[in-house]
Amino acid sequence: MPLPVRYQLLKKDGLARRGRLHTPHGVAETPAFMPVGTQGTIKGILPDHVRATDSQIILANTYHLMLRPGEKTVAKLGDLHRFMAWDGPILTDSGGFQVFSLSDINKISDDGVTFKSHIDGAMVHLTPERSMQVQNDLGADIMMAFDECPSSTAPIAYQREAVDRTLRWAELCLQSHSRPADQALFGIVQGGLSPELRLHCAQKLIAMDFPGYAVGGLAVGEGFEQMKQVLGWITPVLPEDKPRYLMGVGYPRDIVAAVASGIDMFDCVLPTRNGRNAYAFTAAGAIRLRNAVHTEATGPIEEGCDCYACRTFTRGAIRHYFSAGEMLGPILVSIHNIRFYQRFMTDLRASLDQGTFADFAASDPRCRLAGGTEIGIDGELPEVVQG
């Protein structure tokens, strides 16, 4: 049976890969950045505006959609593509990260997790089988196996238990996946900061022959150098003919380092969550649009940006919307931030096409942007909203 999602390797520059992800709902050029639509929408942004940013694949959240409105409701409304009014590729996470990071967990066992709903306090039991059933009903092109995602700083004994549980759950996910003809299931490599556990987990998952592989358990407290170290252990052993996805990352500096290690796919809430807090990404650094310096600023958020916000509104107007509590402010900065990321990814891919990735990584100022480390053009360290 042909795979519903296929990775096409077009070119390599060192370990960095230029590719193309073929899915039942279209093609995504890689390396790719996926905006996050937690509740079945990229918060505050119309689908047409999301597409105008050159986003080709987006992400939705299993945990939140399972609790509200419920996966059966989404299925009755035409699956996620109809529900989100998005005819391109969609990826759903497994729900595991939210269970462990957002919920009041009562019990973790080998068969799953029992937790309190953050909506109404009801007790919910999420298992690998349940995660697959929910994701099958949601109908995304790419689904993620249910895994345990502990903090990277958790004790090694706990990391070992989490890896063993993740591997058992991965097998159960494969067995209960009911739509392999039109939905691809990716395995998730866990193991914290242990090379032994990471390689063990990767090798066991590869033996299960998933259509793609993700690296989880990063962007949860480890540093930049530790992230690079983990990727240096894992990506060389992952199959070259299948896509590689780094979950929850991140800032442009993180993306460039991960691409250099051989990663193909990324997602992060930073463009939209920071956008809702008046934090705008630019090549020159961070702009905090609530600052008084922008009160009468007649220029766009970023000179040369072709996004709707920069083509249409001044910084002074956008600052006013935030000051007045108007919805338009967060919407416009979110649009700009997503477009900033997609322009960055387009230029990154072009450098891979041209064999100049190393020069791009060394010379483009965007490749140095990271949370709390760059001096923004406002002249102060930016206040970064992470997550």
BELSULDA-V798014 format. One record per residue. N is the residue number from 1. OMEGA is omega as a letter, one per 20 degrees, with the letter a starting at -180 (* if undefined). NEAR is the number of other ideal C-beta (glycine too) atoms within 10 Angstrom. Layout:
BEGIN
((N:OMEGA:NEAR) (N:OMEGA:NEAR))
END
This chain:
BEGIN
((1:r:5) (2:a:5) (3:r:13) (4:r:19) (5:a:23) (6:r:17) (7:r:22) (8:r:13) (9:a:15) (10:a:13) (11:r:14) (12:r:15) (13:a:19) (14:r:13) (15:a:15) (16:a:23) (17:r:23) (18:a:24) (19:a:23) (20:a:16) (21:r:25) (22:a:16) (23:r:22) (24:a:16) (25:r:18) (26:a:13) (27:r:15) (28:r:27) (29:a:16) (30:j:28) (31:a:24) (32:r:23) (33:a:27) (34:r:22) (35:a:24) (36:r:21) (37:a:25) (38:a:18) (39:a:14) (40:r:20) (41:r:17) (42:a:26) (43:r:17) (44:a:17) (45:r:23) (46:r:13) (47:r:17) (48:r:9) (49:r:20) (50:a:25) (51:a:14) (52:r:17) (53:a:25) (54:r:17) (55:a:25) (56:r:20) (57:a:25) (58:a:26) (59:r:24) (60:a:26) (61:a:20) (62:a:27) (63:a:25) (64:a:19) (65:r:25) (66:a:24) (67:a:20) (68:j:13) (69:a:15) (70:a:13) (71:r:22) (72:r:13) (73:r:12) (74:r:22) (75:r:17) (76:r:12) (77:r:12) (78:a:12) (79:a:17) (80:a:26) (81:r:18) (82:a:13) (83:a:21) (84:a:22) (85:a:13) (86:a:22) (87:r:12) (88:a:19) (89:r:24) (90:r:26) (91:r:29) (92:r:26) (93:a:31) (94:a:30) (95:a:26) (96:a:26) (97:a:23) (98:r:21) (99:a:23) (100:a:19) (101:a:13) (102:a:12) (103:r:19) (104:a:10) (105:r:13) (106:a:12) (107:r:10) (108:r:17) (109:a:10) (110:a:11) (111:r:14) (112:a:22) (113:r:22) (114:a:17) (115:r:22) (116:r:14) (117:r:15) (118:a:15) (119:a:10) (120:r:8) (121:r:8) (122:r:9) (123:a:11) (124:r:20) (125:a:13) (126:a:22) (127:r:19) (128:a:26) (129:r:17) (130:r:19) (131:r:29) (132:r:25) (133:r:17) (134:a:24) (135:r:32) (136:r:22) (137:r:20) (138:r:25) (139:r:23) (140:r:26) (141:a:24) (142:r:29) (143:r:28) (144:r:27) (145:r:29) (146:a:30) (147:r:31) (148:a:24) (149:r:23) (150:r:22) (151:r:16) (152:r:21) (153:r:12) (154:a:16) (155:a:11) (156:r:13) (157:r:8) (158:r:13) (159:r:25) (160:r:16) (161:a:16) (162:r:24) (163:r:25) (164:a:17) (165:r:22) (166:a:27) (167:r:19) (168:a:14) (169:r:25) (170:r:25) (171:r:15) (172:r:19) (173:r:27) (174:a:17) (175:a:10) (176:r:17) (177:a:19) (178:a:11) (179:a:15) (180:a:14) (181:a:10) (182:r:13) (183:r:23) (184:r:25) (185:r:25) (186:r:26) (187:a:28) (188:r:28) (189:r:32) (190:r:30) (191:r:27) (192:a:25) (193:a:20) (194:r:18) (195:a:13) (196:a:13) (197:r:21) (198:a:24) (199:r:16) (200:a:17) (201:a:29) (202:a:22) (203:r:12) (204:r:17) (205:r:24) (206:r:16) (207:r:9) (208:r:14) (209:r:10) (210:r:20) (211:r:20) (212:a:24) (213:r:22) (214:r:29) (215:a:28) (216:r:27) (217:r:32) (218:a:25) (219:r:20) (220:r:18) (221:r:11) (222:r:17) (223:a:10) (224:a:15) (225:r:9) (226:r:15) (227:r:22) (228:a:15) (229:r:16) (230:r:24) (231:r:24) (232:r:15) (233:a:20) (234:a:23) (235:r:23) (236:a:13) (237:a:13) (238:a:21) (239:a:14) (240:a:12) (241:r:10) (242:a:20) (243:a:28) (244:a:27) (245:r:24) (246:a:29) (247:r:27) (248:a:22) (249:i:21) (250:r:23) (251:a:25) (252:r:24) (253:r:18) (254:a:24) (255:a:24) (256:r:24) (257:r:23) (258:r:25) (259:r:30) (260:r:19) (261:r:24) (262:r:20) (263:a:27) (264:a:25) (265:a:26) (266:r:23) (267:r:22) (268:r:25) (269:a:19) (270:a:26) (271:a:27) (272:a:25) (273:r:20) (274:r:25) (275:r:29) (276:r:20) (277:r:18) (278:r:22) (279:a:22) (280:r:30) (281:r:29) (282:r:22) (283:a:19) (284:a:15) (285:a:20) (286:r:22) (287:r:24) (288:a:21) (289:r:26) (290:a:14) (291:a:16) (292:a:8) (293:a:14) (294:a:23) (295:a:11) (296:a:10) (297:a:17) (298:a:8) (299:r:11) (300:r:20) (301:a:26) (302:r:22) (303:r:10) (304:r:9) (305:a:19) (306:a:13) (307:a:24) (308:a:18) (309:a:27) (310:r:24) (311:a:9) (312:a:11) (313:r:19) (314:r:17) (315:r:23) (316:r:14) (317:a:16) (318:r:29) (319:r:22) (320:a:17) (321:r:19) (322:a:20) (323:a:14) (324:a:9) (325:r:8) (326:a:13) (327:a:10) (328:a:16) (329:r:24) (330:r:22) (331:a:22) (332:a:28) (333:r:30) (334:r:27) (335:r:27) (336:a:28) (337:r:26) (338:r:26) (339:r:26) (340:a:25) (341:a:25) (342:r:21) (343:r:19) (344:a:20) (345:r:22) (346:r:12) (347:r:13) (348:r:24) (349:r:20) (350:r:13) (351:r:22) (352:r:22) (353:a:13) (354:a:13) (355:a:13) (356:a:13) (357:a:24) (358:r:13) (359:r:11) (360:a:20) (361:a:19) (362:a:10) (363:a:10) (364:a:17) (365:r:12) (366:a:22) (367:r:21) (368:a:16) (369:r:25) (370:a:15) (371:r:18) (372:a:11) (373:a:13) (374:r:19) (375:a:12) (376:a:20) (377:r:17) (378:r:15) (379:r:9) (380:r:12) (381:a:13) (382:r:22) (383:a:15) (384:r:19) (385:a:15) (386:r:13) (387:*:12))
END
